[in-house]
């Protein structure tokens, strides 16, 4: 469990849908983020979050995901190097860094 902000969150839930994140609407937020990243089940996951939260929460979640996507595209387009301390993540993410 991670408690940096005072809220306990099970970060394993990011990679394992069988784990409850331990926060309100956590499973729905994870499903929406996954749908935005893959392009699959987008309408279904967005509607599910609206049902359990509301439109404002869903709009904020979509904004956060869109911001991360924008930052990734900018970094990729400008050729920004991955810091050496983060290169171990390349294997976990299934990407190949500079050789």
C-alpha positions, 0 to 999 in steps of 0.5 A: 500500500502506498500512502504518500498523500494520506490515502492508501492505494494499492499500486499493484492494481495498476497492472492487475485488474483482480486487485482492488486499488482501495480508493473510490472508483478505483477500478473504474478509473483504471479501466478508463485509463486502460481504455484511453491507452488502448482505444478499446472499450472507451465508451463502456469504461467512460459510462461506467465511471460516470455511473459510479462517480459523475461527469465532473470526475470523469472529465477530470480523469480524461483530462489527466490521461490526456495530459500524460499522453501529450507529455509523452508525445512531446518528449518522444517528438523532441528526442528527450533521453530517458534518464539512466536511473529510469532505464530499468523501466524500459524492460517492464514497459516492453520498449527498447531504449537507445543502444 
